[in-house]
Structures are given as C-alpha cells and as structure tokens.
Amino acid sequence: MQTLLFLTIALPLAGAIVLLVGGKATDAWGHLLACAAVLGACACGAVLFTHLLRLPAERRTVHEVLFTWVPVGALKVDFGLHLDALSLCFVLLITGVGALIHIYSIGYMAHDPGRRRFFAYLNLFVAAMLLLVLADNYLGLYLGWEGVGLASYLLIGFWSHKPSAATAAKKAFIVNRVGDMGLAIALMVLFATIGSVTYSTVFAAVPAIGDGVLTAVGLLLLLGACGKSAQVPLQSWLGDAMEGPTPVSALIHAATMVTAGVYLIVRSGPIFNQAPAAQTAVVTVGAVTLLFGAIIGCAKDDIKKALAASTMSQIGYMVLAAGLGPAGYAVAILHLLTHGFFKAGLFLGAGSVMHAMGDETDMRRYGELRKVLPITYVTFGLGYLAIIGVPPFAGFFSKDAIIETALNTGGLKGFVLGGAALLGAGITAFYMTRVMLLTFYGRARWTEKATQTYPHESPATMTTPMIILAAGSIGAGALLTIGNTLPHWLEPVVGHHEAAHVVPAWMMTTTALGVVAIGVAVAYRQYANHNVASTAPQDVSALTVAARRDLYGDAVNEAVFMRGGQELTKGLVVVDEKAVEGATQGLARIVARGSQRLGQLQTGFARSYALSMLAGTALVIAVVLFTAWR
C-alpha cells in the first residue's frame, strides 16, 4: 500500500515533468499522457480506499516515510506521507473530478497551440494538491501549498498574451503570498514552542501549550486558509482568476485549491478545539464571506464570475461549519465533497456555453440556449438544483446540514450564524436562478454574426464529464449521509459528536426550503417575464453598484494595504536616507577629516620629526618617573 501512496503523487508529477521537459516532441500525445497519469492516480486512490475499508476504523491509516528531508539542528523533518479517512476524501475528489476535467480539456483546448503545456500545468497542479493533503507534517503541507500557488499562477495566466490574464495571475499570486506568510509564521511558532511540525507530535503537545500561543497559531492558520480559499479579507483574487481557461476554473474552484483552506482548518482541529477565540474568528470569516460572495453573485453578468462569487460563498459555508469544531467538521467535508461535483459541473457547463457562443461570457447576450444545447442545459440545470438545495439533490443534504449545525449551536451565536446561513441560501437561490434564466430561457439575444457560428452542442469529450458530474450532483449527498456514512468514516480523525437538536429537523428543513423558494420566486419574477437588455442598466441601486465592484474589495485593499504600504515604504526610505545612511556618511566624514588633520602633521622636514620624537620620549620618561614616585 505504501507504494500506491507514493504513486498517487508520482504519476501526475511524472506526467508534468515529461510534458515540460519533452517539449514539442510530446505535442501529439501529451494530453493523453496527462489524462492517463491522473486516471492512474485515481485508480491508486480507489485501491487505497478499498484497503482502508477492510480495516477496523481505528487502524485506517497508511503511512510511509520516503527519506529524511530536513536534518538541521533541532529541526528534523521526514518527507512522509500519511493517508487516513480525511485525506482519502480529498484524494478521491482531487483525482476523480480532476480526471474528468482533464478529459473535458481535450475537447475544450483542442485547437489551442499551447495545449501540451496546459496539460503539464494541470498535472503539476494535481500533484501539488495531492502532496498538500497527503503530507504527514505541516512543512510537507506547505510545500504542496506553494506548489498549488505556483501552478495556479501558471494556469490563470496561461493566456498571458492577454493583459487581463497576466494581471489576474499576478494578483492571485500576490494575494496568496499574504496568506502564505501567515501559514509560514504559524510553522515557526509551532517549531519554537514544540520543536516539531509533524502532525502527530504537534497534536499530542497541544494540551500543554498556552492559550495565547494556540490562539496565535489558530489565527495565523486562518490567515493562510483565507488566502487559498478566497475568504474575506483575501478574497479579491478569485473573480479575476476567471481569466484562465474554463477547465482551470473548474479545477481551482471546485475540487482543489479553494478547498485547501478548509482542509487546513479541519486537519488542525486539535489546535482550534483548544483555541475558542480562533474558532470564533473562523466562523465569523465564514459567515461574512458566504454573504459577501452571494451578494456579489447577484450583480455579475459574466457567467464565470457569477460562479466564482458562488464559489466564494459556498467555501464560506464550509469555513463556517469547520469553525463550529467537532460538531461541524464532518458537515464541512460533506459540503466540500458535494460542492466538488455540482460546482465542477456548473463551471464545465459554463465552458460548454462559451464554446457554443464564440467565447462570449456575458449572460445578457445568451437566452433560449436550452433548445440548441440540450445536454449542457440538463447537466447545468441539475447542478443548479443541487447548489440551491432542492431535495433530493446533493446540496440539499450538505447545505441543510450546515444550517442545522449552526442553529443547533444555540443562543445568540446560533441565531446569528444560522440566520446568516439561511439568508445566504435564499440569495444563492436568487442569483443561480438568474443565471439559469439569463442563459437558457427568454428570447435569444444572440445572432450568428455575433457568435461567428450557430450555437451547437459540445463534443463528447466535453459532455461526458458533464454528465458524470451531473450524476454526482444528484446522488452524492444521499450516498454520503444515509446512515451517517461520512461522519462515521471521518470519526477516527475528527472525533465523535452527538448533535444537540435545538431546532427540530423538520422545522429547519421547511424553513430552508421556504427561503430557497422565495429566492427562486423573486428571480423568476424579475427575469422570466421581462425583456433583458443586452447591456447592464446603469440606473441601479447603490448596493448593486457595490456588488458589481465586488463590494469594493479591491478599493479597500488599495486604500488600506497598497497605499499604506507605499507610505510605509516612503517612511522607511526617509529613515534609511536620514538615519542609517546619514550616520554611515557622518562617520565616514569624521574619519576623512581626522585623516586630513593627521596628514597635516606629515611636513617632510627631519627637524620636525626629531622634535616630535624628543617630545614623545620626554613624555614617556615623565610618566615612568611619576608612576615610580607614587
């Protein structure tokens, strides 16, 4: 089993290396190699899953130490891999959904001259994400964390000839570096406190660590999670990341990168369980972000950016659940898994629409596409029903579980968090219904001249993955929740928790469905029976203007951080010039002037030197006599 664990990462990594080093010689078959590498990793994950199923719950682990990685002084870190119930969920999601996205990309990128390089980056991304979730220590996680950041930069900026894509890639890279610094400092604090960054050692030492240190580590880990998972205040990069090819959006925003922050919080559960202040910060960030993203999604006309805002919101639900501690860890992972199916399907569906519409992304220029894109319409529609939480689709089980868990927290906290989650569900129903209506219903707002071709259904390489993901959007929720399947599976990692039912389940479900129905009805009334303008109206409310501008996230970052950083830099330059450089130059001037004064004593006359020697000799004799007399 250890060999399979290694191969799970090695296969996509080897695929990336072959395609990057092989160059143009691999153009003809590089995409096939990349798909085979990820499918092989998925097969390894499936075999490992069956192996763990045969073991008792408390022994469901596979551990392998490949080599001694960092033998530096007191810091000794092995390059080890660790598979357990939690990491296996991610392995299956990353390789399964990742393989479908690879296959979809064969058709989507068929005519792109850089297709081989694109598939190399996809393989690199998958390998880095697998390392992130399989490492047995925080340093290995950090290596995968940075690898994912590098691969996302390469993929978002894949069409770097477009200034917008190059800018988006740099923005994602820089914003993520802020979060990465939080994770790096957390590792330093753990090593300084415990002397190790290995999970088993760190978690065993948690009870003996002071509350202040645990809170600091928890907040730093949260900062890292905010960067990768696009949570407030580090959410600004996500919408711009849509500049990359659509399969990148599906990979980053469904199954991999944005879920890394959720994994980090759940994996670090023993730390957060002992740091209530850090947990409060986590649930606050999750609640704010799920509403933040939902509001932005209501005002986006770009189909991919609307889905990106949706991703921000849905990850907010997961972070909120993870912040609830042992009561929420399993439901956070449940929503993460169901989201991987329906959000990947929605993004691939959006790519299919763009493929049919000559890469047009503005939904105001769509309409009536259900008649010409029947497979895309059905699969996208199933993903839509899943994300808004209509039973028996996947999102109904996972999102309702988060709402119920939040409400069952009790007291004012439960009311606020549960209310935020319910409100988010209603807004989600509104903006996703808007997406469906603008894209597939109403009059056709496109022409053959505008799209360069008559809209047509995508090839089988694209529609087949969409159909499979749609099936997951239907059945994944029930499959993972019947008989508490997923909570029991994760129990050895996240612990056992008996839920307290403050609100009866039937009442919560009825309320949630009522809120969703209101959101659907409002969107239907606004968009189904009215002519939609081909350009966005300008006479709108202040909230709509703010949502179109991403609730001024970029403006805040520019005003607080960029401008503040510039002023700080200017101040440091002044200090450097006036203080540091001034002191250095002042010392140099003193030495120079002293040298000049001493140089004036060098007259070149022998009588002057003889007189100086006589005076010095007399002074030495005087000192000796004075000392002897005393």
ABEGO torsion letter per residue (X at the ends): XAAAAAAAAAAAAAAAAAAAAAEAAAAAAAAAAAAAAAAAAAAAAAAAAAAAAABBAAABBBBBBABBABBBEABBBBBBBBBBAAAAAAAAAAAAAAAAAAAAAAAAAAABAAAAAAAAAAAAAAAAAAAAAABABAAAAAAAAAAAAAAAAAAAAABAABAAAAAAAAAAAAAAAAAAAAAAAAAAAAAAAAGBABAAAAAAAAAABBAAAAAAAAAAAAAAAAAAAGBOAAAAAAAAAAABBAAAAAAAAAABAAAAAAAAAAAAAAAAAABAAAAAAAAAAAAAAAAAAAAAAAABABAAAAAAAAAAAAAAAAAAAAAAEAAAAAAAAAAAAAAAAAAAAAAAAAAAAAAAAGGBABAAABEGAAAABAAAAAAAAAAAAAAAGBOABAAAAAAAAAAAAAAAAEEAAAAAAAAAAAAAAAAAAAAAAAAAAAAABEBBABBAAAAGBBBBBBBAAAAAAAAAAAAAAAAAAAAAABGGAAAAAAAAAAEBBBBBBABBAAAAAAAAAAAAAAAAAAAAAAAAABBBBABBBABBBAAAAAAAAGGGAAAAAAAAAAAAAAAAAAAAAAAAAAAAAAAAAAAAAAAAAAAAAAAAABAGBAAAAAAAAAAAAAAAAAAAAAAAAX
